Every structure is written in structure tokens, then in C-alpha cells.
């Protein structure tokens, strides 16, 4: 996983033409989603090898379920020790398209700045994913044997929402509770910038997901440049070490064979221009609408710029 250390500033003929009417401009990461995979466990042969390495001689759904039960037990222990509320999502809201994020934002996120690491809550849900199952078959010699095959079925997912000391919040770590244990990590670049501005005591104002006012515009660019891939991976590792473990009774551990590799799944880059006057911005916007046209039908639209 790699995130470019710096983003190109907004530089084009439009900015140059209206520079006297622009208060400040900036480019930053917005929504960033990373996915973690244990690649060799995405094949039946890899799962069989892993179970053998873990000391299991019998191949069955029950054996694979042992790992799930241990992971569930560990997450429950952490939640109880840290007094983290756990919600079964279908009984809370069950909505889609960002509903989880909104639920956490409305119920747990305080308007005042949060410092350090703080866990808001855990949302659990079932989602269909690619996983594995065992089936008992009979050979030509009438001998029974177990065969592992990949399939798609509903699996319990943990959405762990928190405020991160580097990335702000709310972020989330998503852990799938069944082999091959896919994971996902989300943060918002605007929240990470806001956290840096709060640490410096700078006044700013956000409208939606954009900064529209700030004491020191250069501080935004400095915050952008300080956010790089290695720092993000360090924070992901911290949260994974806390939650992705398997309960063994008196202690929890994670096998060296269950190490995730992280890949960028979705990256949104926001380039914003803040004008000195709303009236000027409105007139420019109206001129743009008047000048640029869309031609064609819905299935074939040409946009002329």
C-alpha cells in the first residue's frame, strides 16, 4: 500500500485568471478505503495448508468455526474491558449508503474536538462474502472424505468505529469473522487535516466536507504533506493488533500466518477553491452553466467544456 506524500496544488488557467478573487485553494485526500487480504488464504489449498500448520488434522466446517469463535471471543473481551457498546446493525437501523457512518456520527461523535485514540462503538452485521465450506463426499471405493470448496455466504462483520490520534474520526476497521478474514480500513483526509488544525489551535470552518475558512491556509497544505502511506499503515497495524486476535482462554494471540497485506480500494482527492465573495462565485457559476452544454440522450451524453 502506498499513498503519495504530496498532492499537486490546484493550478490551471481558471485559478490564474481569477486569482484576485480567490481566498485560498487546497488539494487533499478525502475518502480513503483500504482492504486487507491474506492472499494465500483465498484458495482452498492455502486454507488446507494453514489448518495443517495450525495443528488441525481433520478438515471440517467445525474446525474452521473454531477460529471464528476465538476471534469473536477476543473482540467481545476487548469490548467488555473498554466498555465499548456493541450494536447489531439490523436491529438499530439497517440502512445503507453511509447509514452506519451517520448513526455513529449522530450518536457518539461529540462536537468538541477529540484527542488521542477513542473507540466509539462496534456495529455488527451479516454480509455475503467469498469464503469456504467443507462437504463430505463418497469416493468410488465408497470411502468418505472431506472436500473444501469456495462459496459465497453471509458472514458476521465487525465495524469498529473510533477516533484515531493521527487520522481523526470517525474512522472504522472492518473485520470479517470467517476465513479468509478480509478486512477494511476507512478514514477521511479532511478529518485528519482538522485534527492537525485543532492541535495548532487554528480557527477554521467546514461546510459539509470542505474547509471554507481557516486562519492559516498554508497549515492545510502542511497537514496534507504530513500524511503519507507509512504513517497510515502504522495506525492500521495498531488497530489490527488490538482487535484481530484469537482468544485462547487466559490470553489472545494471532498466528504469524495471519498477516494482512493492505491495498488501496478507493481514494478520493478533493481540490477546493474558496472565493472571497459569494456573489462573485455565483456569477461565475451561472456563467459556467450558460457556457457549457450537454448534448445527446441519457444513454449517450457528450459534455462540451
CORUR-V201391 format. One record per pair of residues at least 12 apart in sequence whose C-alpha atoms are under 6 Angstrom apart, sorted by the first residue. I is the first residue (numbers start at 1). J is the second residue. Records with the same first field share a line. If there is no record, write none. Layout:
BEGIN
I=J / J
END
This chain:
BEGIN
1=262 / 263
2=229
3=228 / 229
5=225 / 228
6=225
9=27
21=275 / 276
22=274 / 275 / 276
23=274 / 275 / 276
24=274
25=272 / 273 / 274
26=271 / 272
27=270 / 271
28=224 / 269 / 270
29=189 / 268 / 269
30=188 / 189 / 190 / 268 / 269 / 270
31=188 / 267 / 268
32=186 / 187 / 266 / 267
33=185 / 186 / 265 / 266
34=184 / 185 / 263 / 264 / 265
35=183 / 184 / 262 / 263
36=182 / 183 / 184 / 260 / 261 / 262
37=182 / 260 / 261
38=260
41=180
60=134
61=134
68=177 / 178
70=246 / 247
71=245 / 246
73=247
74=246 / 247
75=243
84=121
85=121
86=121 / 122 / 123
87=123
88=123 / 124
89=123 / 124 / 125
116=165
117=163 / 164 / 165
118=162 / 163
119=162
120=161 / 162
121=161
122=159 / 160
123=158 / 159
124=157 / 158
125=156 / 157
126=154 / 155 / 156 / 157
127=154 / 155
128=153 / 154
129=152 / 153
130=151 / 152
131=150 / 151 / 152
132=149 / 150 / 151
133=148 / 149
134=147 / 148
135=147
156=177
157=175 / 176
158=174 / 175
159=173 / 174
160=172 / 173
167=192
168=191 / 192 / 195
171=186 / 187
172=185 / 186
173=185
193=223
203=215
292=304 / 305
END
